Every structure is written in structure tokens, then in C-alpha cells.
Amino acid sequence: MSASAPKAMSSESSRIVKTVFLALVLDLLAFTLPLPLFPRLIDYYTSQESSNPNSFLSRVLSLFRSFRSLASNNQTSTLSSAAAGNKRWDVVLLGGALGSVFSLCQCIISPSLGSLSDKYGRKPILLLTMLGNILSAFIWLRSTTFSTYLISRLIGGLSEGNVQLSQAIISDVTTPETRSKSLALVGIAFSVCFTFGPSIGAYFASRSLPTTASTVNPDKSSQPVLNVYAFPALVSLVLLCIETFYLYLSLPETRGYKSRVGLKDFPQASMGTGQKTEEKEGGVKRESVEVRKERLRKLGRLHGLFLLFFSGAEFTLTFLTYDLFFATNKQNGMLLSYIGVLSSLLQGGFVRPRLSKHKTSELTFTQQGIYSCTVSLALMAILPLTGVRDSRWSSWVLYAIATGLSYTSATAVTGMMGAAAACCDDVEDEADQRGKLPRGKALGRFRSAGQLGRAIGPLLATATYWTQGPSVTYTIGALALGTLAWSIGGMVSEEVRRKAANKTR
């Protein structure tokens, strides 16, 4: 390898990472635009279809009302009773169910997308998923019934491969020393888009497009031909089209990238012997495929369990503020925006610099983030028991909770993803996978475990909230996450011992 190869690779790698980051921002903006519209969108479908007891939506809502009656009969607190007796929570729970369906679809498809990207390349599979996202947005634009809208969500969930493949692409073109810092950009994109995307969606929701045939042509019927929120749907569609063309024109194929530029992370791995090899990563001897597979399985379980409880707390936080303090949409929006902005600042100004300088390891950040979430959940469990409604005191506590969740958002998943990526190998083609841990397939399974937790978490937390009250819900979450953080501590200690042992050899 020539001396100029690392420098050329660094320049090209930075360009690819920037391309992926910009595309990811466009993708996540399109994803977050409809988030604040779910309740009103479901309200609209309910008003249109409730008169027909045989409609799909009517049958779904009847199931939720049966569950609400069960919650009312088994309520253990005034808060859960109030929620169970309010039909508005049927809409909220249905919105959570839609999110869970989306995540469940991702859980199912993620391993396959990863394997296909290892076989056919990252770029063609990414562009294929983008076509699915475009189809999903187009169906949303034209969806005039709940069942049609549900189809758009199903297609969107089965096509959402941008985040997973972006992580694989970044891992393809970065070295072990720069990988975690670059992967942190994925978290920054999430924080930025979840901060501004819903507000942009709400803004465009106030703008209207002709939604009925009679509006466009008076001679036609007044049946709707476009979604009631056609403007945000159109904006999402345009963003996804721009992203697709941008990726097609600007993104090179990255599978086997290091081999093409004359550089590999590691020498050829041992062929499944289970013995330590002489491969190195940052001065530490590379472990066998079997050892790394086992570590990746542990990280996948931790990822799924963490998101199970974190997503439940995240989803029910606005329930808590409404139940305790009758918070308005504006107040809840300010609270969530605070979490997003602070998380972005922490990732850009604290997490990335420390990862790039190797001052803090990925697993240490993960442990710190989960402990931070544990403290926030403990405060959320205590708050309903105080009976205090003083606005100044409650604001301090709520924003202390939000600060803890911000640190969690900035560190936990980013750390786990960096640790998972470090377990994987570069592969040039399908024949090169023997004796290696292919990155696309491995990260696909890792993400699948997380999406399963995210699919179950909101529904499980909501059900517990209704039947047992918020204090029980968040106490369970705090105890579970505290245990997870402790278990990661064991992995951190093992990593420190391994590095120390290798450096003395």
C-alpha cells in the first residue's frame, strides 16, 4: 500500500460519511413529519368510519375499548382510572400500536436487508428500500381510509433500511479509530430531526391541498381522493425523492471499500478455530469470530431490553405530564424539544470528541447512558406519589428527568452501535464471508433486536400505566435498567482486562 493511500482514504471516507449523514437527515425528516399528526389523523378516520361497525377501524377500536374496560375494572390508582375512563386514550393507544407495527416490520426485515447488502452491495439495497419508502409516502398521500393508511405504514416499516445501511456504510469506510466518532453522527441526525421534524410537520399540516375530486373538478363527486394531511405527505414524498436521487448520484458502493483503496482493518481472520489471532484493533489483539459472535449476541439482547423500557418511558412521558399537570401540546412540545436539542449538543460537543480521542469507551458511554435513564425513571416513579402540583417545583423535576433522558439519547444506543460495529468484519463478496462476521448481516440482526424492543415497549408501558398506575410502571423500568447497566459493567471490566493483558504481551 502506498503512503498516500491512508490520506486518500481519509478524504474519500469523510466525503462518504458526509453524504450518508445528509441523506439520513432527509430520510429522518420525512419520517418525523407525520409524528405529531397521528392523533388527529386517527380522529379523522374515526369520525369518517365509526358509523360503519363493520369497518376495519371500528373493529380495531372495539378491541381497545374492551381493554379500556378491563383497565377500569382493575385500576389501582386514580390516574389509571382517569385514563381508562377517557376514550381519548383509545386514540393514543392506537397511535402507539401504529408505531409498534412499524417497528415490528423493521425487526422482521432488518436481518434480510443486512444479508442482501453483504451479497449484492450496500448501494443497490439502499436504493431499493428508498423506492419502498417513496411508495409508502405516495400511498399515505392517497390514503382516504384507515386500512389504506395502515398499508402505507406496513410498507414503510418493511422498507426502512436507511438507518441500518447507513451504519454499515459508515463502518465500511472508517477505521477502528474513527468509527465510533463517525457513527455518532447517526445519533446527531436522529436528535436534530426529532427536534425539528414534528414542528415542520405541524406547520405543513396547517396548509391545505385540494383533497376531494369535486374540489379539482366540480362535475365529479365529493369523495376524498387525497389524505386529509396531503401537504405533509407531499413534503415527505418530495424529501424521499430528493434523497433517492442524491444517493444515486453521490454515494459509491462501499462493500469491500478498504480492499479497493489498499487498506484493511485486519489481516485475514482465523477460519473458525476459536483461537485468538494476531489481528489487532488499536493495539489490542483481535479475537476469534466465535468470541465476537457471542459478544454481539449479548449486545443485541442488551439493545432489545434497553429499548423495551426506554421506548416505553419515552412514549408515556407526555401521558404523565398530562395526568399530573394537564400539560398543553405546546408545553409537551417544549419539553421534547429540550430533550432533542440537548441530546444533539451532547453528542456533538461531548460524546464524539471523547470517542475520537479514546478517552471514553463505547461500552462505558452505554453504561452511563442507561444509569442516567434509571435515575430519570426513578424520578418519574416518585413524582406521582408527592401530590405536589406547584408549577415551579414540578418544572424543575420534569426538566431534570428530561436532562437525564437527553444524556441517555446521546450515549446509550451510540455506544452499543459502536461496540457492535467493532465486532464485525469487512467482506468483499459472498465468497469472502467464510470465517468472518459479515457487517451487514451482523448489524441487521443487532438492529432487529432493538426494533423488537421498540415494538413491544410502548404497548407494554401503556398497558401497565393503565392497569397499575405510573409509579409501578416506572419503578419496574428503573429496576430493569439498573440491572442492565450493572451487567454492562461486567462487559466493561472484561474489556479493560483484555486490553491490559494484550498490551503486556
C-alpha positions in Angstrom: 0.0 0.0 0.0 1.4 3.4 -0.9 2.0 6.1 1.7 -0.7 8.3 0.1 -3.4 5.6 0.5 -4.4 6.4 4.1 -4.6 10.1 3.3 -6.7 9.5 0.1 -8.9 7.1 2.0 -9.4 9.6 4.8 -10.5 12.3 2.4 -12.8 9.9 0.5 -14.1 8.4 3.7 -15.0 11.8 5.1 -16.9 12.6 1.9 -18.9 9.4 2.0 -19.7 9.9 5.7 -21.0 13.4 5.0 -23.1 12.1 2.1 -24.6 9.5 4.3 -25.3 12.0 7.1 -27.1 14.4 4.8 -29.2 11.6 3.2 -30.0 10.4 6.7 -31.2 13.9 7.7 -33.5 14.0 4.7 -34.8 10.5 5.5 -35.5 11.2 9.2 -37.2 14.5 8.4 -39.5 12.6 6.1 -40.0 10.0 8.9 -40.7 12.6 11.7 -43.0 14.9 9.8 -46.2 12.8 10.4 -45.4 12.0 14.1 -47.5 14.9 15.6 -50.3 14.2 13.2 -51.1 10.6 14.4 -53.8 11.5 17.0 -55.7 13.9 14.7 -55.3 11.6 11.8 -56.8 8.8 13.7 -59.5 11.1 15.0 -60.3 11.9 11.4 -60.5 8.3 10.3 -62.6 7.6 13.4 -65.1 10.3 12.6 -65.3 9.1 9.0 -65.6 5.3 9.7 -67.2 5.0 13.1 -70.7 5.0 11.7 -69.9 1.7 10.0 -69.5 -1.0 12.7 -68.1 -3.4 10.1 -65.2 -1.2 9.0 -61.7 -2.3 9.9 -61.0 0.7 12.1 -64.3 0.1 14.1 -63.3 -3.5 14.8 -59.8 -2.4 15.9 -61.2 0.3 18.2 -63.6 -2.2 19.8 -60.7 -4.2 20.9 -59.1 -1.2 22.5 -62.3 -0.3 24.3 -62.6 -3.8 25.6 -59.1 -3.4 27.0 -60.0 0.0 28.4 -62.9 -1.6 30.3 -60.6 -4.2 31.7 -58.2 -1.5 32.8 -61.1 0.4 34.5 -62.2 -2.8 36.4 -58.7 -3.5 37.6 -57.5 0.1 38.2 -55.3 0.7 41.2 -54.9 4.4 41.1 -56.9 7.5 40.3 -54.6 8.2 37.4 -55.1 4.9 35.7 -58.8 5.2 36.3 -58.9 8.6 34.7 -57.0 7.3 31.7 -59.2 4.2 31.4 -62.4 6.2 31.5 -61.3 8.6 28.8 -61.9 7.5 25.2 -59.2 9.8 24.1 -56.7 7.2 25.3 -58.1 4.7 22.7 -56.7 7.1 20.0 -53.4 7.4 21.9 -53.0 3.6 22.3 -53.9 3.1 18.6 -51.2 5.6 17.7 -48.8 3.6 19.8 -49.9 0.4 18.1 -49.1 2.0 14.7 -45.6 2.8 15.9 -45.2 -0.7 17.2 -46.4 -2.2 13.9 -43.8 -0.1 12.1 -41.0 -1.2 14.5 -42.1 -4.8 14.2 -41.8 -4.7 10.5 -38.3 -3.3 10.9 -37.5 -6.2 13.3 -38.6 -8.7 10.7 -36.8 -7.2 7.7 -33.5 -5.9 9.2 -31.6 -9.2 9.1 -32.6 -9.8 5.5 -31.6 -6.3 4.4 -28.2 -6.8 6.0 -27.6 -10.1 4.4 -28.7 -8.8 1.0 -26.3 -5.8 1.3 -23.4 -8.2 2.1 -24.3 -10.2 -1.0 -25.3 -7.5 -3.6 -23.8 -4.4 -2.1 -24.9 -1.5 0.1 -26.0 0.9 -2.5 -28.4 -1.2 -4.6 -30.2 -2.5 -1.5 -30.4 1.1 0.0 -31.9 2.4 -3.3 -34.4 -0.5 -3.3 -35.5 0.4 0.2 -35.8 4.1 -0.8 -38.2 3.0 -3.6 -40.3 1.3 -0.9 -40.3 4.4 1.2 -41.4 6.5 -1.8 -44.3 4.0 -2.4 -45.2 4.3 1.3 -45.3 8.1 1.2 -47.4 8.0 -2.1 -49.9 5.6 -0.5 -50.1 7.9 2.5 -50.8 10.9 0.2 -53.7 9.0 -1.4 -55.0 7.2 1.7 -58.6 8.1 2.5 -59.3 5.2 4.8 -57.6 3.8 7.9 -56.9 0.5 6.2 -55.1 2.2 3.3 -53.0 4.3 5.7 -52.1 1.1 7.6 -50.8 -0.4 4.4 -48.6 2.7 3.9 -47.2 2.2 7.4 -46.6 -1.5 6.8 -44.7 -0.8 3.5 -42.8 1.9 5.2 -41.7 -0.4 8.0 -40.6 -3.1 5.7 -38.7 -0.6 3.6 -37.0 1.4 6.4 -33.4 0.3 5.8 -31.7 3.7 5.7 -30.5 3.9 9.3 -29.2 0.3 9.3 -27.5 0.5 6.0 -26.1 4.0 6.8 -24.4 2.4 9.9 -23.0 -0.4 7.7 -21.7 2.1 5.1 -20.0 4.3 7.7 -18.4 1.2 9.3 -17.2 0.1 5.8 -15.3 3.3 5.2 -13.9 4.2 8.6 -11.1 2.7 10.6 -11.5 1.3 14.2 -10.0 4.6 15.5 -12.6 6.8 13.7 -15.6 4.5 13.5 -17.4 5.4 16.8 -16.9 9.1 16.2 -18.5 8.8 12.7 -21.3 6.5 13.9 -22.2 9.2 16.5 -23.4 11.3 13.5 -26.3 8.9 13.2 -27.4 9.8 16.7 -27.0 13.5 15.9 -29.2 13.1 12.8 -31.9 11.5 15.0 -31.7 14.2 17.6 -31.9 17.1 15.1 -34.7 15.6 13.1 -36.8 14.5 16.1 -36.4 18.1 17.4 -37.4 19.9 14.2 -39.3 17.3 12.1 -42.5 17.2 14.1 -42.7 21.0 14.2 -42.2 21.2 10.4 -44.9 18.5 10.0 -47.3 20.5 12.2 -46.6 23.6 10.1 -47.4 21.9 6.8 -50.4 20.3 8.4 -51.9 23.8 8.7 -51.5 24.2 4.9 -54.1 22.5 2.7 -54.3 20.9 -0.7 -57.5 20.0 -2.6 -58.4 16.7 -1.1 -61.7 15.8 -3.0 -62.4 15.2 -6.6 -65.1 17.9 -6.6 -62.6 20.5 -5.4 -60.5 19.8 -8.5 -63.4 19.2 -10.9 -66.9 20.3 -9.8 -68.5 17.7 -12.1 -67.0 14.9 -10.0 -68.1 13.5 -6.7 -67.1 15.0 -3.3 -65.4 11.7 -2.3 -61.9 12.4 -0.9 -59.1 11.4 -3.2 -56.2 12.7 -1.1 -55.3 12.3 2.6 -56.6 14.9 5.0 -52.9 15.8 5.6 -51.9 15.7 2.0 -49.5 18.6 2.3 -47.2 16.9 4.9 -47.5 13.7 2.9 -46.4 15.5 -0.3 -43.5 17.1 1.5 -42.3 13.7 2.8 -42.6 12.3 -0.7 -40.5 15.1 -2.2 -37.9 14.7 0.5 -37.6 11.0 -0.1 -37.3 11.5 -3.9 -34.6 14.1 -3.4 -32.8 11.7 -1.1 -33.0 8.9 -3.6 -31.6 10.9 -6.4 -28.9 12.3 -4.2 -27.8 8.8 -3.1 -27.9 7.5 -6.6 -25.6 10.3 -7.9 -23.3 10.8 -4.9 -22.9 7.5 -3.0 -20.3 5.0 -4.2 -20.5 1.3 -3.4 -18.7 0.7 -0.1 -18.8 -3.1 0.4 -15.1 -4.1 0.1 -14.1 -0.4 0.1 -10.9 -0.8 2.2 -9.7 -3.5 -0.1 -10.2 -1.3 -3.2 -8.1 1.5 -1.7 -5.4 -0.8 -0.5 -6.2 -0.9 3.2 -7.8 -3.5 5.5 -8.8 -3.1 9.2 -7.3 -6.5 10.0 -5.5 -9.4 8.4 -7.4 -12.5 7.4 -9.4 -13.9 10.3 -8.8 -17.4 11.6 -11.1 -19.8 10.0 -13.4 -20.6 12.9 -10.8 -22.3 15.1 -12.0 -20.5 18.2 -8.4 -19.5 18.9 -7.0 -15.9 19.4 -5.5 -14.5 16.3 -2.7 -11.9 15.8 -5.1 -9.4 14.2 -5.1 -6.1 16.0 -7.5 -3.2 16.6 -6.0 -0.1 18.1 -3.2 -2.1 19.7 -5.5 -4.8 21.1 -5.3 -8.4 19.6 -8.4 -9.3 17.6 -10.5 -12.1 18.9 -11.9 -15.1 17.1 -15.2 -15.0 15.2 -16.9 -17.2 17.8 -15.9 -14.9 20.7 -17.1 -11.8 18.7 -20.3 -13.5 17.8 -21.1 -14.2 21.4 -20.3 -10.6 22.4 -22.6 -9.4 19.6 -25.4 -11.6 20.8 -25.0 -10.1 24.3 -25.1 -6.6 22.9 -28.2 -7.5 20.8 -30.0 -8.7 23.9 -29.0 -5.6 25.8 -30.1 -3.4 22.9 -33.5 -5.0 22.8 -34.1 -4.9 26.5 -32.9 -1.3 26.8 -35.2 -0.1 24.1 -38.1 -2.1 25.5 -38.0 0.0 28.7 -36.6 3.3 27.2 -39.2 3.5 24.4 -42.0 2.8 26.9 -40.8 5.7 29.1 -40.4 7.9 26.1 -43.9 7.1 24.8 -45.7 7.6 28.1 -43.8 10.7 29.3 -46.5 13.0 27.8 -49.2 10.9 29.4 -47.5 11.6 32.8 -47.3 15.4 32.2 -50.9 15.5 31.1 -52.2 13.4 34.0 -50.2 15.3 36.7 -50.0 18.8 35.4 -52.6 19.0 32.5 -49.7 20.0 30.2 -50.7 21.5 26.9 -49.4 20.4 23.5 -47.2 23.4 23.4 -45.7 22.6 26.9 -45.1 19.0 25.9 -43.5 20.1 22.6 -41.1 22.4 24.5 -40.2 19.5 26.8 -39.5 17.1 23.9 -37.6 19.8 22.0 -35.4 20.4 25.0 -34.5 16.7 25.1 -33.7 16.7 21.3 -31.6 19.9 21.4 -29.6 18.9 24.5 -29.0 15.4 23.1 -27.7 16.9 19.9 -25.3 19.3 21.8 -24.1 16.4 24.0 -23.4 14.2 21.0 -21.6 16.9 19.0 -19.7 18.6 21.8 -19.0 15.8 24.3 -19.6 12.2 23.0 -17.9 12.5 19.6 -14.7 14.2 20.9 -14.3 11.7 23.7 -14.8 8.8 21.4 -12.4 10.2 18.8 -9.7 10.7 21.4 -10.4 7.3 23.1 -11.0 9.0 26.5 -14.2 7.0 27.0 -15.1 3.6 25.5 -18.3 2.8 23.8 -19.5 0.4 26.5 -18.7 3.0 29.2 -20.9 5.5 27.5 -23.6 2.9 27.1 -23.4 2.1 30.9 -23.5 5.8 31.8 -26.5 6.4 29.5 -28.5 3.5 31.0 -27.7 4.6 34.5 -28.9 8.1 33.6 -32.2 6.7 32.3 -32.5 4.7 35.5 -32.4 7.9 37.5 -34.9 9.6 35.3 -37.3 6.7 35.6 -36.9 6.7 39.4 -37.9 10.4 39.4 -40.9 9.7 37.1 -42.0 7.0 39.6 -41.6 9.3 42.6 -43.3 12.3 41.1 -46.9 11.0 41.2 -46.5 10.0 44.8 -45.6 13.5 46.0 -49.0 15.0 45.2 -47.3 18.3 44.5 -48.7 20.4 41.8 -46.6 23.6 42.3 -45.6 24.6 38.7 -42.1 25.8 39.6 -41.1 22.7 41.6 -42.7 20.3 39.0 -40.9 22.1 36.2 -37.5 21.6 37.8 -38.2 17.9 38.3 -39.6 17.4 34.8 -36.6 19.1 33.2 -34.2 17.1 35.4 -35.9 14.0 34.0 -35.6 15.4 30.5 -31.9 16.1 31.1 -31.3 12.5 32.1 -33.2 11.2 29.1 -31.1 13.6 26.9 -27.9 12.1 28.1 -29.3 8.6 27.5 -30.3 9.5 24.0 -26.8 10.9 23.3 -24.9 7.9 24.6 -26.6 4.6 25.1 -27.5 3.5 21.6 -24.5 5.2 20.0 -22.2 3.3 22.4 -23.9 0.0 21.7 -23.8 0.5 18.0 -20.1 1.4 18.1 -19.3 -1.7 20.2 -21.4 -3.9 17.8 -19.7 -2.5 14.7 -16.3 -3.3 16.3 -17.2 -7.0 16.3 -17.8 -7.2 12.6 -15.5 -7.9 9.6 -15.2 -6.3 6.1 -16.2 -8.6 3.3 -15.7 -8.1 -0.4 -18.3 -10.5 -1.7 -20.3 -13.6 -0.7 -17.3 -15.9 -1.1 -15.3 -13.7 1.3 -17.7 -14.4 4.2 -16.2 -17.7 5.3 -14.6 -17.4 8.7 -15.8 -13.8 9.1 -18.6 -11.9 10.7 -20.2 -10.0 7.8 -21.0 -6.5 8.8 -24.4 -6.1 7.0 -25.9 -9.3 8.4 -24.5 -8.8 11.9 -25.7 -5.2 12.2 -29.0 -6.2 10.7 -29.6 -8.8 13.5 -28.4 -6.3 16.1 -30.9 -3.7 14.9 -33.6 -6.3 14.6 -33.3 -7.0 18.4 -33.6 -3.3 19.1 -36.7 -2.8 16.9 -38.4 -5.8 18.7 -37.9 -4.0 22.0 -39.2 -0.7 20.5 -42.2 -2.5 19.1 -43.2 -4.0 22.4 -42.2 -1.2 24.7 -44.9 1.4 24.1 -47.7 -1.1 24.3 -46.4 -2.8 27.4 -45.7 0.5 29.2 -49.2 1.9 28.3 -50.9 -1.3 29.4 -49.0 -1.2 32.8 -49.7 2.5 33.1 -53.4 2.0 32.7 -53.7 -1.0 35.0 -51.2 -0.3 37.7 -50.5 3.4 37.5 -47.4 5.4 36.6 -45.4 4.7 39.8 -45.4 1.0 39.3 -44.7 1.3 35.6 -41.6 3.5 36.1 -40.4 1.6 39.1 -40.3 -1.6 37.1 -38.4 0.2 34.3 -35.9 1.7 36.7 -35.1 -1.6 38.4 -34.8 -3.3 35.0 -32.5 -0.7 33.5 -30.4 -0.6 36.7 -29.8 -4.3 36.3 -28.9 -3.9 32.6 -26.4 -1.1 33.5 -24.8 -3.4 36.1 -24.5 -6.2 33.6 -22.8 -3.9 31.1 -20.3 -3.0 33.8 -19.2 -6.6 33.7 -18.5 -6.3 30.0 -16.6 -3.1 30.5 -14.4 -4.7 33.2 -13.8 -7.6 30.8 -12.7 -5.3 28.0 -10.3 -3.4 30.3 -8.7 -6.7 31.4 -8.4 -7.9 27.9 -6.7 -4.7 26.7 -4.3 -4.7 29.6 -3.4 -8.3 29.0 -2.8 -7.8 25.3 -0.6 -4.7 25.9 1.7 -6.6 28.2 2.4 -9.3 25.6 
